[in-house]
């Protein structure tokens, strides 16, 4: 299946958002200093930098035309796109073949659940498409929230960060965490733009949180790879954990997220205490609970 209308429209909105962030001086163009009707570069300035016609570029922004690979390369250079942003626009125009993507996530394999269960001193969970939480170990539940108490459709990492006040308070720098998660979701959307689950999640959060609406409209993108979180837990207090995303070879829609603390640090001791405090409660999988 080829590029969809949704993907072409998203490419146009993404290009518009990126040019709004640049000034003529940043890209080596003369600036008269006269007030501009809209912030950032004009369409014709982007076209000039990319060596394409203004009409061609206008059609791209309006979702009326599909960009070729050479044009995307020129636009990425003109708009100073970083590696993640360039990968995003290439994903939007990539040829898609075969059947439409499935909507229901596959169950987490028992072997992967066993890996989670045996990580007794590291919070870990399996994230699916759009950051749905598919499986977790007991320490992840103790650190973040009791996932078993949530209906299946509410077990979503991004959703919890925005609508659950206890989870929201957990992140010391909530705004940075939340904005980054929105960028991850936007990156995922390039691969499944017509997914009704994505539409439902974006619709719910747009209604419930003005910050989400603003950050989703900014069209920022990023890949989930690794990072550091500083938390303020109600039981163990402040702690810092590093997180890594590990791909699942049997299902590209699933990723294992593992959180660790530096050896001998106060944060590692806090995780050890939290593990003993929470007890050996069994971990649960999405397909085991409603």
C-alpha positions as CSV (number, residue, x, y, z in Angstrom):
1,X,0.0,0.0,0.0
2,X,1.4,3.5,-0.9
3,X,1.6,6.7,1.1
4,X,-1.7,7.7,2.6
5,X,-3.4,11.0,2.7
6,X,-2.8,11.1,6.5
7,X,0.9,10.6,5.9
8,X,1.1,13.4,3.3
9,X,-0.9,15.7,5.5
10,X,1.4,14.9,8.5
11,X,4.5,15.6,6.3
12,X,3.1,19.0,5.4
13,X,2.3,19.9,9.0
14,X,5.7,18.7,10.2
15,X,7.5,20.8,7.5
16,X,5.5,23.8,8.5
17,X,6.3,23.3,12.2
18,X,10.1,23.0,11.5
19,X,10.3,26.1,9.2
20,X,8.4,28.1,11.9
21,X,11.4,27.4,14.3
22,X,14.1,28.9,12.0
23,X,15.1,32.5,11.2
24,X,16.7,33.7,8.0
25,X,19.9,34.4,9.8
26,X,20.1,30.8,11.1
27,X,20.1,29.4,7.6
28,X,22.3,32.0,6.0
29,X,19.6,34.1,4.3
30,X,19.5,37.9,4.4
31,X,16.9,39.4,6.8
32,X,15.6,42.9,6.2
33,X,14.3,43.0,9.8
34,X,10.8,43.8,8.6
35,X,8.0,42.2,10.6
36,X,6.8,38.8,9.4
37,X,3.2,37.8,9.2
38,X,4.1,34.3,10.7
39,X,7.1,33.3,12.6
40,X,10.0,31.5,11.0
41,X,11.0,31.1,7.4
42,X,8.6,31.7,4.5
43,X,7.7,28.9,2.1
44,X,9.6,30.5,-0.7
45,X,12.7,30.7,1.5
46,X,12.6,27.0,2.2
47,X,12.1,26.3,-1.4
48,X,15.1,28.4,-2.3
49,X,17.3,26.6,0.2
50,X,16.2,23.2,-1.1
51,X,16.6,24.3,-4.7
52,X,12.9,23.4,-5.6
53,X,10.1,25.6,-6.9
54,X,7.9,27.5,-4.4
55,X,4.9,25.9,-5.9
56,X,6.3,22.4,-5.4
57,X,7.0,23.1,-1.8
58,X,3.6,24.7,-1.2
59,X,2.0,21.5,-2.5
60,X,4.0,19.4,-0.1
61,X,2.9,21.5,2.8
62,X,-0.7,21.2,1.7
63,X,-0.5,17.4,1.5
64,X,-1.2,17.5,-2.2
65,X,2.1,16.0,-3.4
66,X,4.4,13.1,-2.4
67,X,8.0,14.1,-2.0
68,X,10.8,12.1,-3.7
69,X,13.8,10.9,-1.8
70,X,16.2,13.6,-3.2
71,X,13.7,16.3,-2.3
72,X,13.5,15.0,1.2
73,X,17.2,15.0,1.5
74,X,17.3,18.6,0.3
75,X,14.6,19.6,2.7
76,X,16.2,17.9,5.7
77,X,19.4,19.9,4.9
78,X,17.5,23.2,4.4
79,X,15.4,22.8,7.6
80,X,18.4,21.7,9.7
81,X,16.6,18.4,10.6
82,X,18.4,16.1,13.1
83,X,18.8,12.4,12.6
84,X,15.5,11.5,14.3
85,X,13.6,14.2,12.4
86,X,15.1,13.0,9.1
87,X,14.2,9.4,9.8
88,X,10.6,10.5,10.6
89,X,10.0,12.3,7.3
90,X,11.5,9.3,5.4
91,X,9.2,7.0,7.3
92,X,6.2,9.2,6.3
93,X,6.8,8.7,2.6
94,X,8.1,5.1,2.7
95,X,6.2,2.6,0.5
96,X,4.1,0.3,2.6
97,X,3.3,-3.1,1.3
98,X,1.2,-6.0,2.5
99,X,-1.9,-6.0,4.8
100,X,-3.0,-3.2,7.1
101,X,-1.3,-3.4,10.5
102,X,-3.1,-5.5,13.1
103,X,-5.0,-3.6,15.8
104,X,-4.8,-6.0,18.8
105,X,-1.3,-6.4,20.3
106,X,0.2,-9.9,20.5
107,X,0.4,-11.4,23.9
108,X,3.8,-11.1,25.6
109,X,5.7,-14.4,25.1
110,X,6.1,-16.5,28.3
111,X,9.9,-16.5,27.9
112,X,9.9,-12.6,27.9
113,X,7.6,-12.6,30.9
114,X,10.2,-14.9,32.6
115,X,12.9,-12.4,31.9
116,X,10.8,-9.7,33.6
117,X,10.1,-11.8,36.7
118,X,13.8,-12.7,37.2
119,X,14.8,-9.0,37.1
120,X,14.2,-8.7,40.8
121,X,16.3,-5.5,41.5
122,X,15.5,-3.6,38.2
123,X,12.1,-2.2,37.3
124,X,11.2,-3.5,33.9
125,X,8.2,-3.5,31.5
126,X,7.2,-4.4,28.0
127,X,5.9,-1.4,26.0
128,X,3.8,-2.0,22.8
129,X,2.7,0.3,20.1
130,X,1.9,3.9,21.2
131,X,3.6,3.1,24.6
132,X,0.9,0.7,25.8
133,X,2.1,-1.2,28.9
134,X,1.8,-4.9,28.0
135,X,3.7,-6.6,30.8
136,X,5.8,-5.6,33.9
137,X,7.6,-7.0,36.9
138,X,6.6,-6.3,40.5
139,X,9.3,-3.7,41.0
140,X,8.0,-1.6,38.1
141,X,4.6,-1.7,39.7
142,X,6.0,-0.7,43.0
143,X,8.0,2.2,41.4
144,X,5.3,3.6,39.1
145,X,1.8,2.3,39.9
146,X,-0.3,-0.8,40.4
147,X,-1.0,-1.7,36.8
148,X,-3.3,-4.5,37.7
149,X,-5.7,-2.0,39.2
150,X,-6.1,-0.3,35.9
151,X,-8.4,-1.4,33.0
152,X,-6.4,-2.7,30.1
153,X,-7.1,0.3,27.9
154,X,-5.7,2.7,30.5
155,X,-2.3,0.9,30.8
156,X,-0.4,3.4,28.7
157,X,2.8,5.1,29.8
158,X,2.1,8.4,28.2
159,X,-1.5,8.5,29.3
160,X,-0.5,7.8,32.9
161,X,2.1,10.6,32.8
162,X,-0.7,13.1,31.8
163,X,-3.9,12.0,33.6
164,X,-2.8,10.1,36.7
165,X,-1.9,12.7,39.4
166,X,0.2,10.3,41.4
167,X,2.3,9.2,38.4
168,X,2.6,12.9,37.3
169,X,4.0,13.8,40.7
170,X,6.5,11.0,40.5
171,X,8.6,12.7,37.8
172,X,10.8,15.5,39.2
173,X,11.0,17.2,35.8
174,X,7.5,16.3,34.6
175,X,7.4,18.7,31.7
176,X,10.6,17.3,30.1
177,X,9.4,13.7,30.6
178,X,6.0,14.4,29.2
179,X,7.2,16.4,26.2
180,X,9.7,13.6,25.4
181,X,7.0,11.0,25.5
182,X,4.8,13.0,23.2
183,X,7.8,13.1,20.7
184,X,8.1,9.3,21.0
185,X,4.4,9.0,20.2
186,X,4.6,11.3,17.2
187,X,7.5,9.2,15.9
188,X,5.4,6.0,16.3
189,X,2.6,7.7,14.4
190,X,4.7,7.8,11.3
191,X,4.4,4.0,11.0
192,X,0.8,3.6,11.9
193,X,-1.0,7.0,11.0
194,X,-4.4,5.4,10.6
195,X,-4.4,3.3,13.7
196,X,-7.7,3.9,15.6
197,X,-5.9,3.2,18.9
198,X,-3.6,6.2,18.2
199,X,-6.5,8.4,17.2
200,X,-8.4,7.5,20.4
201,X,-5.3,8.2,22.6
202,X,-4.5,11.5,21.0
203,X,-8.2,12.5,21.1
204,X,-8.5,11.7,24.8
205,X,-5.3,13.5,25.9
206,X,-6.1,16.5,23.6
207,X,-9.4,16.9,25.4
208,X,-8.0,16.4,28.9
209,X,-4.7,18.3,28.8
210,X,-3.9,21.6,27.1
211,X,-0.1,20.9,27.4
212,X,-0.6,17.7,25.4
213,X,-2.5,19.6,22.7
214,X,0.2,22.2,22.4
215,X,3.1,19.7,22.3
216,X,1.3,17.4,19.9
217,X,0.8,20.4,17.6
218,X,4.5,21.1,17.7
219,X,5.3,17.9,15.8
220,X,8.5,17.2,17.7
221,X,9.8,13.6,17.2
222,X,12.3,11.4,18.9
223,X,13.2,7.7,19.0
224,X,12.9,5.7,22.3
225,X,16.5,4.5,23.0
226,X,17.9,5.4,26.4
227,X,17.9,8.1,29.0
228,X,17.8,9.1,32.7
229,X,14.8,9.7,35.0
230,X,14.9,11.5,38.3
231,X,11.9,10.5,40.5
232,X,10.5,11.5,43.8
233,X,8.8,8.3,45.2
234,X,6.4,8.5,48.1
235,X,8.1,5.5,49.9
236,X,11.8,5.8,49.1
237,X,12.1,9.5,48.2
238,X,14.4,10.8,45.5
239,X,16.2,8.4,43.2
240,X,17.8,8.5,39.7
241,X,17.5,5.6,37.3
242,X,18.9,5.0,33.8
243,X,16.6,3.4,31.3
244,X,17.3,1.3,28.2
245,X,14.9,0.2,25.4
246,X,15.7,-3.3,24.0
247,X,13.9,-4.5,20.9
248,X,12.0,-7.7,20.7
249,X,13.1,-9.8,17.7
250,X,9.8,-11.7,17.6
251,X,7.6,-8.7,17.5
252,X,8.8,-5.3,16.3
253,X,5.9,-3.6,18.1
254,X,7.2,-4.7,21.5
255,X,10.2,-3.2,23.4
256,X,11.6,-4.1,26.8
257,X,12.3,-1.1,29.0
258,X,14.7,-1.8,31.9
259,X,15.6,0.8,34.6
260,X,18.8,0.5,36.6
261,X,20.7,2.6,39.2
262,X,24.4,3.0,39.5
263,X,26.1,0.4,41.6
264,X,26.6,1.4,45.2
265,X,24.5,4.6,44.8
266,X,21.7,5.8,47.1
267,X,19.3,5.1,44.2
268,X,20.3,1.5,44.0
269,X,19.7,1.2,47.7
270,X,16.4,2.8,47.3
271,X,15.4,0.2,44.6
272,X,16.6,-2.6,46.9
273,X,14.4,-1.2,49.7
274,X,11.5,-0.8,47.4
275,X,11.8,-4.4,46.2
276,X,11.8,-5.7,49.8
277,X,9.0,-3.3,50.8
278,X,6.7,-4.3,47.9
279,X,7.3,-8.0,48.5
280,X,7.3,-10.8,45.9
281,X,3.8,-10.0,44.4
282,X,3.5,-11.7,41.1
283,X,3.8,-9.7,37.9
284,X,0.9,-9.7,35.5
285,X,0.5,-9.5,31.8
286,X,-2.1,-7.5,29.8
287,X,-3.8,-10.6,28.4
288,X,-4.4,-11.9,32.0
289,X,-6.5,-9.1,33.3
290,X,-9.3,-7.0,32.0
